[in-house]
């Protein structure tokens, strides 16, 4: 499937998204240790859905991704560290990887939401630039990596989702009625995403503190 042998689980996709994110936001501790990677997967801000994965579960996900060459292992002192290898395996530019990472971390999003949520990974000039890379990902000769979802009732824009975990599961016909009040107004969600930036920065600082603490203890 599109350069990946089998669909990734939610946790496996989250692991990849976290590795891409932290490569840009906390380069001083990248590649990540298992401890830092688990913390990133379970982060409460900028994640949809929020996970509660154990280190053993994350390790199992890493092992599967290593088998696909999507994650590579390196030695950092006494601790094994992990980095993503998405660009090489899937033959993608960094802009496309940033969009996939945002979807792996936060689920389906509109073009406007993707532009905001990718800002720390890649700064797109405008929505047209985002759309251009999304269409390239959708029209890949090796297989589509994203798909545009049907517009929800009351929504102003279509959402996009990644296909690394397989095709979307169709919801019941009336599911949109309950989702529309929450998801229908893309502008409100974009404002909410901006407000989350403070929480994201706090999480990155805590991750850096944790990594430095483990380093000082010689773990």
N, C-alpha and C positions, 0 to 999 in steps of 0.2 A: 504494500500500500504506500504509494508515494515515497518510496525509498525506505519505508519502515515495514518490517515483515508482518507485524500484527498491530491491531489497535492498542493504544496505550491506555492504561487505567487512569482514573482521575488523579491518583497519587503520583504516578509516573509522569504525567503531563505537568503536575504541579512542581515536581522536582526540577524538570527542565526549565519551567518558567522562572523558578527561584534562582537557578544558576545564571540565567541570562540577566535577570534583574540585578543580582548582587555583583555581577561582573562590572556593571556600570555604576552602581550606587555605593558599594563599599569595596573598591578595588584593592585596598590594603589587606583585606583578609580573603581575597579570592585567589586561587580556588578555595572552596569551602570545605571545612571539616564536617563530619557527620553531625556533630552537635549543632553547628551553625546552620547546616542545611535543614535539619529537622525543625529548628526554631523558625526558619524562613517559611517552611511548609505550613506550620501551625500559626503563623502570624494572624492576628485578629483584624488588622487593618489592611485594606487593599487586596482582600481575598474574597472570592465568592465561588463555592461555599467555603466557610471556615472549616479547617480540618483539625483532627486531634490524633495525628499519627505518632506512633512510637518510633524510637530509633531503629528497632529491629525491622519494622515495616518499611521505613525509609531505606534502610540498607538493602532490603529485598528489592525495592524499586530501583535502586542504584545498580544492583547486579543485573537486573533485566535490561536496563538501559545501556549498560556496558556491553552486554551481548549484542546490542544493536549498533554499537559504536557511537551512540548518541551522548554518552558520558565517558570521560577518560579519567583515570586515576593517577595521582602523583603522590610522592612521598614528601611530607613537610615536617621534618624533625621526627617526632614519635607518632605523629598523627597522619593518617591517610587523608588526602584532599581530593576534591572532585571538581571537574570543569565540564561544561557542555561542549559538544562537537557538532552542533546542529548545522552551522553554516556549511561545513565540509560535507557532511553526510547527505544533506538534502540539496546542496548546491544553491544556497540562498544568500542574497545580500543582507547586510546587517539591518537594513530598514525593515525587511520582511520578517526577520527573526524577532525584531522588537515588537511587531504587531502580533505575531504568534504568541510571544511571551505574555503580552497583555491579556490575550484571550485565555491562555492557560491559567493565568492567575485570577482573572475576574469574570470569566465566562463570556457569553455573547454580549456584544456592545455595538453601539452605533458608530458611524464614522467620527462624529464629534467627540464621543467618549473615548474612542481609541486614540485620537490625536492628543487629548489631554493626558490620558493614562500612560502614553508612551513618552511623554515629554522628557523624563529623566533617562530614558533609554535611547531615544532618537528624537530630535526636534523637527517635526514636519512643518513645512512652510504654511500649509493650509490643508483644508479637507480634501481638495482635489489630489494633493500628493498622496494622502492616505488611500484614497479610492484607487489611484493608479497602482499602488503596490498590492492592494487587495484583489484587484482584477487580475494582476499577474499571478498571484497565488492561486486564484480560482481557475485560471486557464493554463496551468502548467502541463506540458506534454507528458511529464512523468506521473501526473495525477494531481487533482485539485487538493489543496491543503486548507482551503476555507470555503465557506458557502454563505450566501446571503439568505437569511431566514425570512419567511413570510411576515409581513408587517402585522403587528398586534393591533387589535381593535383600539382605536383612539390614539395610536402612536403616530408621531410625525415622521419618523425615519425607520428604515429597516435596520435590523441588527445583523452582525456578522459573527460566525463562530468558526473555530478551527476544526479540522477533521482528523487530527492525529489520534483522537479517541473514537473514530468511526463516525458514521453519518448521524444526523440529529434524530432523536426519537420523537415521533409525532405526538403532540399533546392532544387531549380530548378537545372536541370542537368548541366547548364552552370555557376552556381553560383561560383563554385570553380575557374573558370578562372580569376575572378576579385579578389578573396581572395588569390590566390596563391602567388602573388608578396609580399603581406604583411605577410602572415602566413607561407609561404613555408620554410623559413630558420629558423629552430628552434634555431640554435646557436645565431643568431642575436637577437632573442627575449629574450633569456636567458641573454645576455649581457645587453639588455635594462632593464630587470627586476632587475639586480644588480645595475644599475644606479639609479633606482627608490628608492633604500633603503634610500638614503639621504632624499628624499621627505617624505618617510614613517616616519622616525624618527622625522622630523619636525612636521608632523601631530600629532604624539603621544605627543610631547611636548606641542603643542597648546591645545590638548584635556585635558592634565593634568592641564595646566594653567586655562582653562575654568572651569574645575571642582573645582579647588581651589578657583577661583573667586566667583563661586556660593556658595561655602561653607562659605566663609568669609562674604557674604552678607546675610547668613542665609536662603537661598532659599531651 
